[in-house]
Amino acid sequence: MQITPTPVTAAVAGIVSALVMTAVWPRLGDDSLYWVLAFVLVIALPLHVFVVGFGNARPAGNADPALIRRVAIWLVAAVATLGIGQLFPG
């Protein structure tokens, strides 16, 4: 399956990850298995699919500026979503 990540998909993945993890966080409890599963399903999987993408492997030695930009957009979108959420406690 070929998924082409873009800055828009990276931003959407960051926003969705922040919103879902915020909703799931209080319900995880003390069991570390739930924390690992939540992290994999809510953060790592969307990050890989919509920011890194599936496709041809890149050489390990070369930095990909587009990938670095998408990761930065993903992080900024997630942090901005959390920051905006702090303005409206509910």
N, C-alpha and C positions, 0 to 999 in steps of 0.2 A: 504494500500500500504506500503510495507516494503522497506525503503531506508536506506542503511547502509552507514553512513558517514565515510570517511577516511581522513587522512591528505591531500591527493591529491585533493579530492573534496573540502575540506576546502580552500586550496590554490587557486583553480580555482574560487571558489565563491568570494573570496576576490579580486582577479584580475578583474573579471567581474564586481563586484559591484563598484570598484574604477573607472574603465573605463567608465561604463554607467553613474554613478553619475556625473563624470566630464563633460560628454557630455550633460547631462540633466540640470545641475546646471544653466547655463546662461539663459535657456528658461523657468524657473519656475515662474519668475515674483514675485509679491508681495502677491499673493493669498495663504493663509496658507493651503487651501485644497490641492492645487497642491504639496506643500512641504510634507504634510502628506502622500499623495498617492505615491509620488516618494520615500519617505523613506521606506514605507511599501513594495512596489513592488521591489525596487532596492537593499535595504539593509536587511530589516528584513526577508522577505520571503526566499531569498537565504541562509541567515544565518541559519534560522531554518531548512530548507530542507537539505542543504549540510554540515552543521557543527553539528547541534544538532541531526537531523534525526527524523524520525517517527519510533515508535516502542513501546516496553514495557516501562511503566513509571518506573523511578528510585526513590528510596526513597529520600526524600528531605534532610535528614540529612547527607548523604554521599557525599563527594566530588569525582567526577569521574576524575581521572588523564588524561584519554584519551580525555575527553571532554574539559578539561582545555587546553590540548596540541593543540587540533583542533581549539579552539577559538584563541589561541595565533598565530597559523599558519595563520588563516584567517586575523587577524589584521596585522601581519607582511607582508603578501602578499599584502594587500591593501595599506599599507603605502609605501612599496617598489615600487609598481606600480605608486603611486602618485609622489614619489621621482624621479623615472626614467622619468616620464612625465615632471617634472620640468627641467630636463636636456635638453629636446628637445622641446622648446616652438614652438607652431605652430599655 
